[in-house]
Amino acid sequence: MTPGFEETEVDAISLTPGTHEHRDPSPSEGRNTSRSRWFDLGVYGETVGLYSACIVAALVLSAILVEATGGSASEVFGALLDGSVRGPGRIGVSIGVAIPLLLVALGTIVSTQAGLVNIGQEGQVFLGAAFAAYVGVELSGPGPLVLIVLMVAGAVGGGLWAAIAAVLRYRRNVPEVLTTLLLVTIGTQLVGYGLKNQWLLLAPSEGRSNRQQISQQLDPDTRIPRVTWFGNEFPTSVFLALGIVGLLGFVLTSTVWGFRLRMLGFNPRTARRAGVAAPRYGGGALIVSGAFAGLAGGLMLAGGDFGNYTLVPGFPSSIGWTGLLVALVARQRVSAAVLVAVVFACLRTGSGFLASTGVERRVTDVVQGLLVLALLIPPALLFVRQRRRELAASGDRT
């Protein structure tokens, strides 16, 4: 037996192929297997039905709130669809917004797998964009090379900012949930200071108002190329994001690093006894999480969907906070984060069309909050029900 692991109730010999005699299942076992399959299908159908019911309830509540505030629910939802998918070119705009949301969510999933709570993505996105803006303006060379270095610089900026929280977590035992949140304010102030000084980020005075705190615009050859698909224009960074989804999914599920990361998040004591160094894997996961957020900031800057290729105050535009919600709603599943990021991006882009309906744009925040609750309530209900069944079964055995 491997040192550091306790014996389980299942005999290890029974799990080894070829070490036990083959025996055909009895008729009763066959009936139990068939019953188990039907039970699994029933549970799956019940889960889908519960999610569907919660989503419908959230939409109904949203409609009631819109009507109560003097608006028309049909007009509001129609405006959301027009602004996100139905209007000319709006799908491309939604894709451009979904890219950074997805990257922030992927980074959040990595840190959560290690049992860490990173809620400082907003600051990490801002620092990543600041690093990318500085490199993109100051570095000379071929455009594609500068673009690659720009994206790497964004990832480095976000990773370094998260590394502060990692050091405090494993050197001083300061909870990362506090440090990452507080670092958002500090990072915002640092970038604001950079946007006040021309030797850092502030653009030259020629061609701008004296009160404008913006960086110099990226040159056209250092911007991410954009493609047009059925009249929808979006940056090619979407293919990079999808490639990262596939790579991260493989790393988390099929590599030793991913296994040790999950072990650390599931049971730190067992992971430590098995030789998993918490500072190495936990700190590394937190740094990778920040690097993903920083990369998102670099792609936002070079993609053109935010700030017109310039860094401005308030540049992240709550992408970090919303990306955190994407990871939460996706329940830490890499593949599910893609769809959830698109949904949140559509809510964000569609909200710009609500002015035509006479309804406050904040209504989309209410709809978004209700949808988040609708997707979080079913897992909680299923967990409570499963827990009650386990307690009842243990009571029957005793």
ZAMARGU-4260 file (C-alpha; in steps of 0.2 Angstrom, whole numbers, plus 5000, padded with zeros to 4 digits):
<rodrens>
0) 5000/5000/5000 | 5006/5018/4996 | 5012/5027/5012 | 5000/5041/5017 | 4984/5033/5011
5) 4971/5024/5022 | 4962/5008/5017 | 4945/5011/5009 | 4930/5000/5011 | 4933/4993/4993
10) 4945/4979/4992 | 4960/4984/4981 | 4961/4966/4974 | 4943/4967/4967 | 4948/4983/4957
15) 4963/4974/4948 | 4959/4966/4931 | 4962/4947/4930 | 4964/4944/4949 | 4946/4937/4952
20) 4936/4924/4944 | 4923/4929/4931 | 4905/4925/4936 | 4890/4929/4926 | 4877/4940/4934
25) 4862/4932/4942 | 4844/4936/4936 | 4842/4947/4952 | 4858/4956/4949 | 4852/4959/4931
30) 4836/4966/4937 | 4845/4977/4950 | 4856/4984/4936 | 4841/4988/4925 | 4833/4996/4939
35) 4848/5006/4943 | 4849/5012/4925 | 4831/5018/4925 | 4834/5027/4942 | 4849/5036/4934
40) 4838/5041/4920 | 4825/5047/4932 | 4837/5057/4942 | 4844/5065/4926 | 4827/5070/4920
45) 4822/5077/4937 | 4838/5087/4937 | 4835/5094/4920 | 4817/5098/4925 | 4823/5107/4941
50) 4835/5118/4931 | 4821/5122/4918 | 4809/5126/4931 | 4821/5138/4940 | 4826/5147/4924
55) 4807/5149/4919 | 4803/5156/4936 | 4818/5168/4935 | 4812/5174/4918 | 4794/5176/4925
60) 4800/5186/4940 | 4810/5197/4928 | 4795/5200/4917 | 4784/5204/4933 | 4798/5217/4939
65) 4799/5225/4922 | 4780/5227/4921 | 4780/5234/4939 | 4792/5247/4935 | 4781/5253/4920
70) 4790/5244/4906 | 4784/5231/4894 | 4792/5214/4897 | 4790/5209/4878 | 4799/5225/4873
75) 4813/5223/4885 | 4817/5205/4881 | 4815/5209/4862 | 4828/5224/4865 | 4840/5212/4874
80) 4839/5200/4859 | 4841/5214/4847 | 4856/5220/4856 | 4865/5204/4858 | 4861/5192/4843
85) 4847/5198/4832 | 4854/5215/4827 | 4866/5217/4812 | 4883/5213/4818 | 4878/5211/4836
90) 4884/5192/4837 | 4901/5198/4834 | 4900/5211/4848 | 4894/5198/4860 | 4908/5186/4855
95) 4921/5200/4858 | 4914/5202/4876 | 4913/5184/4879 | 4931/5181/4876 | 4938/5190/4892
100) 4923/5183/4902 | 4928/5166/4898 | 4947/5168/4901 | 4943/5176/4918 | 4931/5161/4922
105) 4945/5148/4917 | 4957/5156/4929 | 4944/5156/4943 | 4941/5137/4940 | 4960/5134/4941
110) 4961/5142/4958 | 4945/5134/4964 | 4951/5117/4960 | 4965/5120/4972 | 4953/5125/4986
115) 4957/5144/4984 | 4946/5158/4982 | 4952/5172/4971 | 4940/5187/4970 | 4953/5200/4964
120) 4950/5197/4945 | 4945/5215/4942 | 4962/5221/4948 | 4971/5208/4939 | 4963/5212/4923
125) 4967/5230/4925 | 4985/5226/4929 | 4987/5215/4914 | 4980/5228/4903 | 4992/5241/4910
130) 5007/5229/4907 | 5001/5226/4889 | 4998/5244/4886 | 5015/5249/4891 | 5024/5235/4881
135) 5013/5238/4866 | 5018/5256/4865 | 5036/5256/4871 | 5042/5240/4862 | 5048/5242/4844
140) 5048/5228/4832 | 5037/5218/4820 | 5019/5220/4824 | 5015/5201/4826 | 5030/5199/4838
145) 5025/5215/4848 | 5007/5208/4849 | 5013/5191/4856 | 5024/5200/4869 | 5010/5211/4873
150) 4999/5196/4877 | 5013/5188/4887 | 5015/5204/4897 | 4997/5205/4901 | 4998/5187/4908
155) 5013/5192/4918 | 5005/5207/4925 | 4990/5198/4931 | 5000/5183/4938 | 5012/5195/4947
160) 4998/5204/4956 | 4990/5187/4961 | 5007/5181/4967 | 5006/5194/4981 | 4991/5185/4988
165) 4999/5168/4985 | 5015/5174/4995 | 5004/5181/5009 | 4993/5165/5010 | 5008/5153/5011
170) 5021/5163/5021 | 5009/5173/5033 | 4993/5163/5032 | 4983/5178/5026 | 4967/5172/5018
175) 4968/5175/4999 | 4950/5180/4999 | 4954/5195/5008 | 4971/5200/5000 | 4964/5197/4982
180) 4950/5208/4985 | 4960/5222/4994 | 4973/5221/4980 | 4959/5227/4968 | 4959/5244/4975
185) 4978/5245/4976 | 4979/5240/4958 | 4966/5252/4952 | 4976/5266/4961 | 4993/5261/4953
190) 4986/5260/4936 | 4978/5277/4939 | 4995/5284/4944 | 5002/5277/4928 | 4989/5286/4918
195) 4994/5303/4926 | 5012/5301/4920 | 5019/5301/4903 | 5034/5291/4907 | 5022/5277/4912
200) 5006/5276/4903 | 4999/5293/4899 | 4998/5298/4881 | 5008/5313/4874 | 4999/5329/4876
205) 4997/5331/4857 | 4981/5326/4851 | 4972/5324/4868 | 4964/5335/4880 | 4974/5340/4896
210) 4961/5332/4907 | 4960/5316/4897 | 4969/5301/4906 | 4972/5289/4892 | 4986/5279/4886
215) 4993/5280/4868 | 4983/5270/4856 | 4991/5254/4849 | 4998/5254/4832 | 4987/5245/4819
220) 5000/5232/4816 | 5000/5227/4835 | 4982/5224/4836 | 4973/5207/4836 | 4966/5204/4818
225) 4948/5203/4816 | 4937/5192/4805 | 4920/5194/4798 | 4908/5180/4798 | 4890/5182/4791
230) 4892/5201/4794 | 4898/5199/4812 | 4915/5205/4815 | 4925/5199/4830 | 4944/5197/4835
235) 4953/5181/4831 | 4957/5179/4849 | 4941/5169/4851 | 4951/5154/4843 | 4965/5156/4856
240) 4952/5156/4870 | 4944/5140/4863 | 4961/5132/4862 | 4964/5136/4880 | 4948/5129/4885
245) 4953/5112/4877 | 4970/5113/4884 | 4965/5117/4901 | 4951/5104/4901 | 4964/5091/4897
250) 4977/5097/4910 | 4964/5097/4924 | 4957/5080/4920 | 4971/5070/4912 | 4988/5075/4920
255) 4997/5073/4936 | 4997/5091/4940 | 4978/5092/4938 | 4975/5077/4949 | 4986/5084/4962
260) 4977/5101/4961 | 4960/5092/4963 | 4967/5082/4978 | 4973/5098/4986 | 4956/5106/4984
265) 4947/5091/4990 | 4957/5086/5005 | 4972/5096/5009 | 4978/5085/5023 | 4977/5069/5012
270) 4986/5079/4998 | 5000/5084/5010 | 5002/5066/5016 | 5003/5061/4998 | 5017/5073/4995
275) 5008/5087/4987 | 5016/5103/4992 | 5003/5116/4995 | 5013/5131/4992 | 5019/5125/4976
280) 5003/5119/4969 | 4991/5131/4978 | 5002/5146/4975 | 5005/5141/4957 | 4986/5139/4954
285) 4983/5156/4961 | 4996/5164/4950 | 4989/5155/4935 | 4972/5161/4939 | 4979/5179/4940
290) 4988/5176/4923 | 4972/5171/4915 | 4964/5187/4921 | 4979/5197/4915 | 4979/5189/4898
295) 4960/5194/4897 | 4965/5212/4900 | 4978/5211/4886 | 4966/5204/4874 | 4953/5217/4878
300) 4966/5230/4875 | 4972/5223/4858 | 4955/5216/4853 | 4947/5233/4850 | 4930/5229/4859
305) 4935/5239/4874 | 4943/5256/4875 | 4947/5258/4856 | 4964/5251/4858 | 4968/5263/4873
310) 4969/5261/4892 | 4957/5272/4901 | 4951/5273/4919 | 4938/5260/4922 | 4945/5250/4908
315) 4940/5233/4915 | 4921/5238/4915 | 4917/5224/4928 | 4923/5210/4917 | 4933/5203/4932
320) 4917/5202/4943 | 4906/5195/4929 | 4919/5182/4925 | 4919/5177/4943 | 4900/5174/4941
325) 4903/5164/4925 | 4914/5152/4934 | 4902/5151/4949 | 4887/5147/4937 | 4897/5135/4927
330) 4900/5126/4943 | 4919/5125/4940 | 4916/5115/4923 | 4928/5121/4909 | 4916/5116/4895
335) 4901/5124/4903 | 4910/5140/4906 | 4910/5143/4887 | 4891/5143/4886 | 4889/5153/4902
340) 4901/5166/4896 | 4891/5168/4880 | 4875/5170/4890 | 4882/5184/4901 | 4890/5193/4886
345) 4873/5193/4878 | 4865/5201/4893 | 4879/5214/4894 | 4878/5219/4875 | 4859/5218/4875
350) 4858/5230/4889 | 4864/5244/4878 | 4847/5243/4868 | 4836/5245/4883 | 4836/5264/4882
355) 4824/5263/4867 | 4811/5254/4878 | 4812/5268/4892 | 4817/5255/4905 | 4833/5258/4916
360) 4848/5249/4910 | 4850/5242/4928 | 4836/5230/4924 | 4848/5219/4915 | 4858/5217/4932
365) 4842/5211/4940 | 4839/5199/4926 | 4857/5193/4928 | 4855/5191/4946 | 4839/5181/4945
370) 4847/5169/4932 | 4862/5167/4943 | 4851/5162/4957 | 4841/5151/4945 | 4857/5141/4941
375) 4863/5140/4959 | 4847/5134/4968 | 4846/5117/4959 | 4863/5111/4965 | 4859/5116/4983
380) 4842/5108/4983 | 4849/5092/4975 | 4863/5092/4988 | 4851/5094/5003 | 4840/5080/4996
385) 4855/5068/4994 | 4861/5072/5011 | 4844/5068/5018 | 4843/5051/5009 | 4861/5047/5016
390) 4855/5051/5034 | 4839/5041/5032 | 4849/5026/5025 | 4862/5027/5039 | 4847/5028/5052
395) 4839/5012/5044 | 4856/5002/5045 | 4857/5007/5064
</rodrens>
